Amino acid sequence: MIARLPLAFALAALLAGCAIPPAPPPQDSAQAPARGLKVASWNLEFLAEKDGAGCKPRTGADYAAMRAIADGLDADVIAFQEAESIAAAARVFDPERYTIVMEKRPGVVSGTCGGNNASQMFIRQAVGFAIRKDLKFDRHADVTDLQLGNPNLRSAVDITVRPANGQPLRLLSIHLKSGCFAGSQGPACESFLPQVPVLERWIDTAAAGPTRFIVLGDWNRRLAGPNDPVWAELDDGDPANADLMLADQGIRPKCDPRYQDFIDHIVLDRRATLDFNAFAETPYATATRYSDHCPIAVQLAR
């Protein structure tokens, strides 16, 4: 027995070395790393409640494909433009996943679409947000001054989201007058340019407030163009938090080869810029163009 003791000890040591280590204790969810906040924008191009309606008539399969794109974005908040109603938006943004809010402006809808869809009737084009169900938010008054007294110009939807593991973030969803993409000449500029000081007032007021903010949507303007006067007016750093960041600066869009510059933009104030991680565009994966705009998004650290 005495001669076998070293062998017994060696065997015991070997078995101890091969033993499966105990599982680590479960991680406290309060200590789990925050996923951050993903904020997106998508112009839905005449999104209608019913199949075949509006200036971009769609099939049920089209709506299903757009729902899949929205789900794939996996965004916490999506600013959207050109939706007829909450019911129309709910065809793209799953109401089990998102709360949908829209501008209150009814608009005055009349006339036909023209072109290849001359027999189709116009539908309301409205802006709004799809907000993840578990994300708390406050809704502020719509920015109706952007309408300039014209019921067919869009107001803006103004919310503050309150992430559980992050700082509040104020968001303004906009869709400015189309047609004044650069310069200051042309009939559309007569409506677009007066909208700029209205938007600047909102930015300056928010910049003086306590909450970081983002303005996003369809600006209908090539803000990243060289020496664009609209961008210069907005990005004046007065107040200090009005030192703005254009998330797509230096990036070319891939949505449509005909267009070399973004007109959809996500603009961050100085405080939100500190949390900025990345900008991304989501081009359509097939030849079917479900809208004449592609989704864009930013990822924030919190």
BALOBA-1460 file (C-alpha; in Angstrom, 3 decimals):
// residues 302
<rec num="1" residu="m" x="0.000" y="0.000" z="0.000"/>
<rec num="2" residu="i" x="2.813" y="2.375" z="0.872"/>
<rec num="3" residu="a" x="4.425" y="1.879" z="-2.546"/>
<rec num="4" residu="r" x="1.188" y="2.791" z="-4.340"/>
<rec num="5" residu="l" x="0.542" y="6.098" z="-2.556"/>
<rec num="6" residu="p" x="2.482" y="8.329" z="-5.017"/>
<rec num="7" residu="l" x="0.519" y="6.846" z="-7.913"/>
<rec num="8" residu="a" x="-2.796" y="7.497" z="-6.135"/>
<rec num="9" residu="f" x="-1.821" y="11.095" z="-5.431"/>
<rec num="10" residu="a" x="-0.766" y="11.600" z="-9.079"/>
<rec num="11" residu="l" x="-4.080" y="10.189" z="-10.339"/>
<rec num="12" residu="a" x="-6.060" y="12.457" z="-8.034"/>
<rec num="13" residu="a" x="-4.099" y="15.492" z="-9.214"/>
<rec num="14" residu="l" x="-4.712" y="14.567" z="-12.871"/>
<rec num="15" residu="l" x="-8.460" y="14.231" z="-12.330"/>
<rec num="16" residu="a" x="-8.585" y="17.557" z="-10.521"/>
<rec num="17" residu="g" x="-6.856" y="19.239" z="-13.476"/>
<rec num="18" residu="c" x="-9.413" y="17.816" z="-15.904"/>
<rec num="19" residu="a" x="-12.453" y="18.831" z="-13.864"/>
<rec num="20" residu="i" x="-14.883" y="21.263" z="-15.571"/>
<rec num="21" residu="p" x="-14.549" y="24.680" z="-13.933"/>
<rec num="22" residu="p" x="-17.682" y="26.026" z="-12.268"/>
<rec num="23" residu="a" x="-19.847" y="28.260" z="-14.457"/>
<rec num="24" residu="p" x="-19.410" y="31.990" z="-13.822"/>
<rec num="25" residu="p" x="-22.216" y="33.622" z="-11.872"/>
<rec num="26" residu="p" x="-24.948" y="35.162" z="-14.035"/>
<rec num="27" residu="q" x="-24.167" y="38.728" z="-15.100"/>
<rec num="28" residu="d" x="-26.202" y="41.394" z="-13.404"/>
<rec num="29" residu="s" x="-28.267" y="43.081" z="-16.121"/>
<rec num="30" residu="a" x="-27.464" y="46.428" z="-14.521"/>
<rec num="31" residu="q" x="-23.791" y="45.761" z="-15.252"/>
<rec num="32" residu="a" x="-24.342" y="44.575" z="-18.851"/>
<rec num="33" residu="p" x="-22.925" y="46.922" z="-21.474"/>
<rec num="34" residu="a" x="-25.510" y="49.279" z="-22.957"/>
<rec num="35" residu="r" x="-26.297" y="48.708" z="-26.638"/>
<rec num="36" residu="g" x="-26.322" y="52.413" z="-27.339"/>
<rec num="37" residu="l" x="-28.991" y="54.145" z="-29.381"/>
<rec num="38" residu="k" x="-29.638" y="53.769" z="-33.110"/>
<rec num="39" residu="v" x="-31.573" y="56.578" z="-34.790"/>
<rec num="40" residu="a" x="-32.679" y="56.339" z="-38.425"/>
<rec num="41" residu="s" x="-34.593" y="58.276" z="-41.090"/>
<rec num="42" residu="w" x="-36.500" y="57.025" z="-44.122"/>
<rec num="43" residu="n" x="-38.612" y="58.872" z="-46.689"/>
<rec num="44" residu="l" x="-41.276" y="56.309" z="-47.633"/>
<rec num="45" residu="e" x="-42.434" y="57.983" z="-50.895"/>
<rec num="46" residu="f" x="-46.220" y="58.311" z="-50.830"/>
<rec num="47" residu="l" x="-46.796" y="55.439" z="-48.428"/>
<rec num="48" residu="a" x="-50.529" y="54.665" z="-48.596"/>
<rec num="49" residu="e" x="-52.902" y="52.779" z="-46.325"/>
<rec num="50" residu="k" x="-54.254" y="50.622" z="-49.155"/>
<rec num="51" residu="d" x="-52.640" y="48.567" z="-51.878"/>
<rec num="52" residu="g" x="-52.512" y="50.359" z="-55.214"/>
<rec num="53" residu="a" x="-53.240" y="53.845" z="-53.805"/>
<rec num="54" residu="g" x="-51.250" y="57.054" z="-54.113"/>
<rec num="55" residu="c" x="-48.497" y="58.217" z="-56.430"/>
<rec num="56" residu="k" x="-46.342" y="55.165" z="-55.629"/>
<rec num="57" residu="p" x="-48.877" y="52.316" z="-55.926"/>
<rec num="58" residu="r" x="-47.667" y="49.209" z="-54.094"/>
<rec num="59" residu="t" x="-48.663" y="45.587" z="-53.677"/>
<rec num="60" residu="g" x="-48.946" y="43.649" z="-50.454"/>
<rec num="61" residu="a" x="-45.574" y="42.069" z="-51.267"/>
<rec num="62" residu="d" x="-44.018" y="45.538" z="-51.492"/>
<rec num="63" residu="y" x="-45.279" y="46.416" z="-48.017"/>
<rec num="64" residu="a" x="-43.974" y="43.113" z="-46.658"/>
<rec num="65" residu="a" x="-40.552" y="43.819" z="-48.164"/>
<rec num="66" residu="m" x="-40.517" y="47.306" z="-46.632"/>
<rec num="67" residu="r" x="-41.485" y="45.820" z="-43.251"/>
<rec num="68" residu="a" x="-38.502" y="43.459" z="-43.556"/>
<rec num="69" residu="i" x="-36.202" y="46.410" z="-44.315"/>
<rec num="70" residu="a" x="-37.508" y="48.317" z="-41.286"/>
<rec num="71" residu="d" x="-37.050" y="45.261" z="-39.067"/>
<rec num="72" residu="g" x="-33.524" y="44.806" z="-40.410"/>
<rec num="73" residu="l" x="-32.600" y="48.366" z="-39.483"/>
<rec num="74" residu="d" x="-33.101" y="47.365" z="-35.832"/>
<rec num="75" residu="a" x="-33.318" y="51.062" z="-34.977"/>
<rec num="76" residu="d" x="-34.590" y="52.428" z="-31.685"/>
<rec num="77" residu="v" x="-36.217" y="55.415" z="-33.382"/>
<rec num="78" residu="i" x="-37.005" y="55.959" z="-37.063"/>
<rec num="79" residu="a" x="-38.033" y="59.374" z="-38.357"/>
<rec num="80" residu="f" x="-40.166" y="58.896" z="-41.455"/>
<rec num="81" residu="q" x="-41.622" y="61.103" z="-44.147"/>
<rec num="82" residu="e" x="-44.410" y="60.827" z="-46.742"/>
<rec num="83" residu="a" x="-46.796" y="58.508" z="-44.905"/>
<rec num="84" residu="e" x="-50.518" y="58.939" z="-45.430"/>
<rec num="85" residu="s" x="-51.509" y="57.995" z="-41.870"/>
<rec num="86" residu="i" x="-50.610" y="55.971" z="-38.799"/>
<rec num="87" residu="a" x="-52.318" y="52.984" z="-40.441"/>
<rec num="88" residu="a" x="-50.051" y="53.374" z="-43.488"/>
<rec num="89" residu="a" x="-46.925" y="53.661" z="-41.330"/>
<rec num="90" residu="a" x="-47.980" y="50.570" z="-39.367"/>
<rec num="91" residu="r" x="-47.736" y="48.539" z="-42.585"/>
<rec num="92" residu="v" x="-43.976" y="49.166" z="-42.515"/>
<rec num="93" residu="f" x="-43.219" y="49.634" z="-38.816"/>
<rec num="94" residu="d" x="-44.503" y="46.686" z="-36.816"/>
<rec num="95" residu="p" x="-46.981" y="48.065" z="-34.226"/>
<rec num="96" residu="e" x="-45.985" y="45.231" z="-31.895"/>
<rec num="97" residu="r" x="-42.466" y="46.655" z="-31.948"/>
<rec num="98" residu="y" x="-42.965" y="50.407" z="-32.476"/>
<rec num="99" residu="t" x="-45.176" y="53.225" z="-31.247"/>
<rec num="100" residu="i" x="-46.063" y="55.480" z="-34.183"/>
<rec num="101" residu="v" x="-46.613" y="59.232" z="-33.813"/>
<rec num="102" residu="m" x="-47.331" y="61.639" z="-36.669"/>
<rec num="103" residu="e" x="-47.807" y="65.325" z="-37.247"/>
<rec num="104" residu="k" x="-51.320" y="66.565" z="-36.596"/>
<rec num="105" residu="r" x="-51.509" y="68.656" z="-39.801"/>
<rec num="106" residu="p" x="-54.260" y="67.198" z="-42.012"/>
<rec num="107" residu="g" x="-53.125" y="68.918" z="-45.209"/>
<rec num="108" residu="v" x="-55.351" y="69.696" z="-48.174"/>
<rec num="109" residu="v" x="-55.082" y="66.746" z="-50.546"/>
<rec num="110" residu="s" x="-56.373" y="67.095" z="-54.103"/>
<rec num="111" residu="g" x="-55.347" y="66.420" z="-57.687"/>
<rec num="112" residu="t" x="-53.768" y="63.590" z="-59.610"/>
<rec num="113" residu="c" x="-50.175" y="62.417" z="-59.601"/>
<rec num="114" residu="g" x="-49.330" y="63.022" z="-63.253"/>
<rec num="115" residu="g" x="-46.653" y="61.304" z="-65.315"/>
<rec num="116" residu="n" x="-46.915" y="57.525" z="-65.421"/>
<rec num="117" residu="n" x="-49.475" y="57.635" z="-62.598"/>
<rec num="118" residu="a" x="-51.792" y="60.283" z="-64.064"/>
<rec num="119" residu="s" x="-54.869" y="58.291" z="-63.038"/>
<rec num="120" residu="q" x="-53.717" y="58.027" z="-59.411"/>
<rec num="121" residu="m" x="-54.913" y="60.489" z="-56.790"/>
<rec num="122" residu="f" x="-52.587" y="62.344" z="-54.423"/>
<rec num="123" residu="i" x="-52.561" y="61.221" z="-50.815"/>
<rec num="124" residu="r" x="-51.460" y="63.030" z="-47.669"/>
<rec num="125" residu="q" x="-47.694" y="63.225" z="-47.111"/>
<rec num="126" residu="a" x="-46.898" y="63.471" z="-43.412"/>
<rec num="127" residu="v" x="-43.878" y="63.126" z="-41.134"/>
<rec num="128" residu="g" x="-43.598" y="61.174" z="-37.915"/>
<rec num="129" residu="f" x="-41.629" y="58.749" z="-35.789"/>
<rec num="130" residu="a" x="-41.636" y="55.028" z="-35.115"/>
<rec num="131" residu="i" x="-40.359" y="54.609" z="-31.539"/>
<rec num="132" residu="r" x="-39.349" y="51.280" z="-30.010"/>
<rec num="133" residu="k" x="-42.075" y="50.147" z="-27.606"/>
<rec num="134" residu="d" x="-39.860" y="49.898" z="-24.524"/>
<rec num="135" residu="l" x="-38.333" y="53.341" z="-25.073"/>
<rec num="136" residu="k" x="-39.956" y="56.078" z="-23.019"/>
<rec num="137" residu="f" x="-40.560" y="59.396" z="-24.759"/>
<rec num="138" residu="d" x="-42.236" y="62.771" z="-24.408"/>
<rec num="139" residu="r" x="-44.031" y="64.415" z="-27.301"/>
<rec num="140" residu="h" x="-43.750" y="68.175" z="-27.701"/>
<rec num="141" residu="a" x="-45.898" y="70.471" z="-29.811"/>
<rec num="142" residu="d" x="-45.471" y="70.085" z="-33.571"/>
<rec num="143" residu="v" x="-43.345" y="72.817" z="-35.147"/>
<rec num="144" residu="t" x="-46.113" y="74.306" z="-37.272"/>
<rec num="145" residu="d" x="-44.193" y="77.492" z="-38.119"/>
<rec num="146" residu="l" x="-42.411" y="75.463" z="-40.814"/>
<rec num="147" residu="q" x="-45.688" y="75.491" z="-42.747"/>
<rec num="148" residu="l" x="-45.401" y="79.261" z="-43.344"/>
<rec num="149" residu="g" x="-49.209" y="79.390" z="-43.289"/>
<rec num="150" residu="n" x="-49.450" y="76.858" z="-46.143"/>
<rec num="151" residu="p" x="-51.370" y="73.702" z="-45.128"/>
<rec num="152" residu="n" x="-49.499" y="71.650" z="-47.722"/>
<rec num="153" residu="l" x="-46.070" y="72.421" z="-46.300"/>
<rec num="154" residu="r" x="-45.099" y="69.943" z="-43.617"/>
<rec num="155" residu="s" x="-44.824" y="70.738" z="-39.927"/>
<rec num="156" residu="a" x="-42.180" y="68.896" z="-37.855"/>
<rec num="157" residu="v" x="-42.635" y="66.326" z="-35.090"/>
<rec num="158" residu="d" x="-40.702" y="67.038" z="-31.891"/>
<rec num="159" residu="i" x="-40.041" y="64.341" z="-29.264"/>
<rec num="160" residu="t" x="-37.586" y="63.584" z="-26.457"/>
<rec num="161" residu="v" x="-36.634" y="59.933" z="-25.941"/>
<rec num="162" residu="r" x="-35.378" y="58.725" z="-22.572"/>
<rec num="163" residu="p" x="-33.199" y="55.594" z="-22.852"/>
<rec num="164" residu="a" x="-33.034" y="53.502" z="-19.686"/>
<rec num="165" residu="n" x="-29.218" y="53.417" z="-19.748"/>
<rec num="166" residu="g" x="-28.478" y="56.736" z="-21.409"/>
<rec num="167" residu="q" x="-29.103" y="60.429" z="-21.493"/>
<rec num="168" residu="p" x="-32.287" y="61.972" z="-22.940"/>
<rec num="169" residu="l" x="-32.177" y="62.824" z="-26.638"/>
<rec num="170" residu="r" x="-34.441" y="65.340" z="-28.353"/>
<rec num="171" residu="l" x="-35.365" y="64.536" z="-31.955"/>
<rec num="172" residu="l" x="-36.991" y="66.641" z="-34.653"/>
<rec num="173" residu="s" x="-38.367" y="64.878" z="-37.754"/>
<rec num="174" residu="i" x="-38.585" y="67.239" z="-40.747"/>
<rec num="175" residu="h" x="-39.497" y="67.275" z="-44.429"/>
<rec num="176" residu="l" x="-38.694" y="70.635" z="-45.998"/>
<rec num="177" residu="k" x="-39.979" y="72.009" z="-49.305"/>
<rec num="178" residu="s" x="-38.617" y="70.147" z="-52.325"/>
<rec num="179" residu="g" x="-36.893" y="71.780" z="-55.294"/>
<rec num="180" residu="c" x="-34.333" y="74.182" z="-53.780"/>
<rec num="181" residu="f" x="-31.517" y="71.658" z="-53.580"/>
<rec num="182" residu="a" x="-28.731" y="74.240" z="-53.988"/>
<rec num="183" residu="g" x="-28.432" y="77.978" z="-54.485"/>
<rec num="184" residu="s" x="-31.311" y="80.374" z="-53.941"/>
<rec num="185" residu="q" x="-33.024" y="80.680" z="-57.335"/>
<rec num="186" residu="g" x="-36.214" y="79.006" z="-58.500"/>
<rec num="187" residu="p" x="-39.868" y="78.933" z="-57.408"/>
<rec num="188" residu="a" x="-39.310" y="76.262" z="-54.735"/>
<rec num="189" residu="c" x="-36.682" y="78.427" z="-53.020"/>
<rec num="190" residu="e" x="-39.392" y="81.001" z="-52.317"/>
<rec num="191" residu="s" x="-40.893" y="78.511" z="-49.854"/>
<rec num="192" residu="f" x="-37.779" y="76.625" z="-48.806"/>
<rec num="193" residu="l" x="-35.579" y="79.569" z="-47.807"/>
<rec num="194" residu="p" x="-38.126" y="81.094" z="-45.369"/>
<rec num="195" residu="q" x="-38.240" y="77.700" z="-43.635"/>
<rec num="196" residu="v" x="-34.531" y="77.970" z="-42.792"/>
<rec num="197" residu="p" x="-34.760" y="80.750" z="-40.149"/>
<rec num="198" residu="v" x="-37.710" y="78.903" z="-38.579"/>
<rec num="199" residu="l" x="-35.567" y="75.797" z="-38.274"/>
<rec num="200" residu="e" x="-32.639" y="77.850" z="-37.003"/>
<rec num="201" residu="r" x="-34.817" y="79.291" z="-34.224"/>
<rec num="202" residu="w" x="-35.747" y="75.785" z="-33.136"/>
<rec num="203" residu="i" x="-32.084" y="74.708" z="-33.208"/>
<rec num="204" residu="d" x="-30.917" y="77.746" z="-31.241"/>
<rec num="205" residu="t" x="-33.626" y="77.275" z="-28.617"/>
<rec num="206" residu="a" x="-32.791" y="73.573" z="-28.259"/>
<rec num="207" residu="a" x="-29.066" y="74.376" z="-28.145"/>
<rec num="208" residu="a" x="-29.662" y="76.675" z="-25.196"/>
<rec num="209" residu="g" x="-31.622" y="73.951" z="-23.409"/>
<rec num="210" residu="p" x="-30.387" y="71.068" z="-21.257"/>
<rec num="211" residu="t" x="-30.893" y="68.181" z="-23.709"/>
<rec num="212" residu="r" x="-28.726" y="67.019" z="-26.615"/>
<rec num="213" residu="f" x="-30.600" y="66.916" z="-29.908"/>
<rec num="214" residu="i" x="-30.713" y="65.638" z="-33.489"/>
<rec num="215" residu="v" x="-32.607" y="67.088" z="-36.470"/>
<rec num="216" residu="l" x="-33.220" y="64.467" z="-39.135"/>
<rec num="217" residu="g" x="-35.309" y="63.698" z="-42.173"/>
<rec num="218" residu="d" x="-35.685" y="64.869" z="-45.746"/>
<rec num="219" residu="w" x="-34.037" y="68.289" z="-45.862"/>
<rec num="220" residu="n" x="-34.334" y="68.493" z="-49.682"/>
<rec num="221" residu="r" x="-30.981" y="70.268" z="-49.659"/>
<rec num="222" residu="r" x="-27.410" y="69.263" z="-50.471"/>
<rec num="223" residu="l" x="-26.083" y="70.515" z="-47.148"/>
<rec num="224" residu="a" x="-22.655" y="68.948" z="-47.696"/>
<rec num="225" residu="g" x="-22.116" y="70.953" z="-50.880"/>
<rec num="226" residu="p" x="-19.195" y="73.391" z="-50.885"/>
<rec num="227" residu="n" x="-19.979" y="76.571" z="-48.941"/>
<rec num="228" residu="d" x="-23.708" y="75.874" z="-48.807"/>
<rec num="229" residu="p" x="-25.236" y="79.040" z="-47.296"/>
<rec num="230" residu="v" x="-28.062" y="77.143" z="-45.594"/>
<rec num="231" residu="w" x="-25.625" y="74.918" z="-43.730"/>
<rec num="232" residu="a" x="-23.486" y="77.943" z="-42.845"/>
<rec num="233" residu="e" x="-26.523" y="79.711" z="-41.394"/>
<rec num="234" residu="l" x="-27.553" y="76.742" z="-39.270"/>
<rec num="235" residu="d" x="-24.080" y="75.644" z="-38.177"/>
<rec num="236" residu="d" x="-23.000" y="78.949" z="-36.658"/>
<rec num="237" residu="g" x="-22.051" y="77.726" z="-33.174"/>
<rec num="238" residu="d" x="-24.242" y="80.348" z="-31.508"/>
<rec num="239" residu="p" x="-25.239" y="79.198" z="-28.915"/>
<rec num="240" residu="a" x="-22.262" y="76.915" z="-28.373"/>
<rec num="241" residu="n" x="-24.292" y="73.714" z="-28.709"/>
<rec num="242" residu="a" x="-25.405" y="74.881" z="-32.167"/>
<rec num="243" residu="d" x="-21.974" y="73.763" z="-33.360"/>
<rec num="244" residu="l" x="-23.498" y="71.049" z="-35.539"/>
<rec num="245" residu="m" x="-22.298" y="67.826" z="-37.139"/>
<rec num="246" residu="l" x="-23.546" y="66.601" z="-40.527"/>
<rec num="247" residu="a" x="-23.384" y="62.824" z="-40.127"/>
<rec num="248" residu="d" x="-22.986" y="62.161" z="-43.876"/>
<rec num="249" residu="q" x="-20.223" y="64.747" z="-44.399"/>
<rec num="250" residu="g" x="-17.664" y="63.368" z="-46.866"/>
<rec num="251" residu="i" x="-19.811" y="60.300" z="-47.748"/>
<rec num="252" residu="r" x="-21.396" y="59.677" z="-51.144"/>
<rec num="253" residu="p" x="-24.857" y="58.047" z="-51.256"/>
<rec num="254" residu="k" x="-25.286" y="54.609" z="-52.823"/>
<rec num="255" residu="c" x="-29.072" y="54.614" z="-53.007"/>
<rec num="256" residu="d" x="-29.412" y="55.754" z="-56.626"/>
<rec num="257" residu="p" x="-26.531" y="56.271" z="-59.089"/>
<rec num="258" residu="r" x="-28.322" y="59.335" z="-60.479"/>
<rec num="259" residu="y" x="-27.731" y="61.230" z="-57.251"/>
<rec num="260" residu="q" x="-24.256" y="62.037" z="-55.987"/>
<rec num="261" residu="d" x="-25.225" y="63.932" z="-52.835"/>
<rec num="262" residu="f" x="-27.485" y="63.262" z="-49.883"/>
<rec num="263" residu="i" x="-30.591" y="65.354" z="-49.378"/>
<rec num="264" residu="d" x="-31.693" y="63.248" z="-46.407"/>
<rec num="265" residu="h" x="-29.556" y="64.193" z="-43.420"/>
<rec num="266" residu="i" x="-29.017" y="63.460" z="-39.744"/>
<rec num="267" residu="v" x="-27.662" y="66.561" z="-37.973"/>
<rec num="268" residu="l" x="-26.315" y="66.321" z="-34.426"/>
<rec num="269" residu="d" x="-25.718" y="69.107" z="-31.936"/>
<rec num="270" residu="r" x="-22.371" y="69.439" z="-30.160"/>
<rec num="271" residu="r" x="-23.436" y="67.237" z="-27.229"/>
<rec num="272" residu="a" x="-24.891" y="64.459" z="-29.385"/>
<rec num="273" residu="t" x="-21.727" y="64.543" z="-31.503"/>
<rec num="274" residu="l" x="-19.743" y="63.388" z="-28.448"/>
<rec num="275" residu="d" x="-21.797" y="60.144" z="-28.505"/>
<rec num="276" residu="f" x="-21.620" y="59.623" z="-32.290"/>
<rec num="277" residu="n" x="-20.147" y="56.291" z="-33.395"/>
<rec num="278" residu="a" x="-21.120" y="55.692" z="-37.018"/>
<rec num="279" residu="f" x="-23.288" y="56.684" z="-39.989"/>
<rec num="280" residu="a" x="-24.766" y="54.153" z="-42.415"/>
<rec num="281" residu="e" x="-27.026" y="54.066" z="-45.448"/>
<rec num="282" residu="t" x="-29.079" y="50.968" z="-46.334"/>
<rec num="283" residu="p" x="-29.365" y="50.648" z="-50.140"/>
<rec num="284" residu="y" x="-31.979" y="48.261" z="-51.509"/>
<rec num="285" residu="a" x="-30.659" y="44.733" z="-51.957"/>
<rec num="286" residu="t" x="-32.759" y="44.043" z="-55.076"/>
<rec num="287" residu="a" x="-33.584" y="45.846" z="-58.289"/>
<rec num="288" residu="t" x="-36.961" y="46.825" z="-56.848"/>
<rec num="289" residu="r" x="-36.891" y="50.352" z="-55.465"/>
<rec num="290" residu="y" x="-39.421" y="50.465" z="-52.649"/>
<rec num="291" residu="s" x="-38.948" y="54.232" z="-52.287"/>
<rec num="292" residu="d" x="-36.953" y="56.920" z="-54.074"/>
<rec num="293" residu="h" x="-35.012" y="57.340" z="-50.799"/>
<rec num="294" residu="c" x="-33.021" y="54.780" z="-48.826"/>
<rec num="295" residu="p" x="-32.875" y="54.564" z="-45.025"/>
<rec num="296" residu="i" x="-29.993" y="56.298" z="-43.247"/>
<rec num="297" residu="a" x="-28.978" y="55.890" z="-39.601"/>
<rec num="298" residu="v" x="-26.538" y="56.898" z="-36.910"/>
<rec num="299" residu="q" x="-25.318" y="54.829" z="-34.001"/>
<rec num="300" residu="l" x="-24.814" y="56.634" z="-30.710"/>
<rec num="301" residu="a" x="-22.821" y="55.311" z="-27.783"/>
<rec num="302" residu="r" x="-25.719" y="56.010" z="-25.390"/>
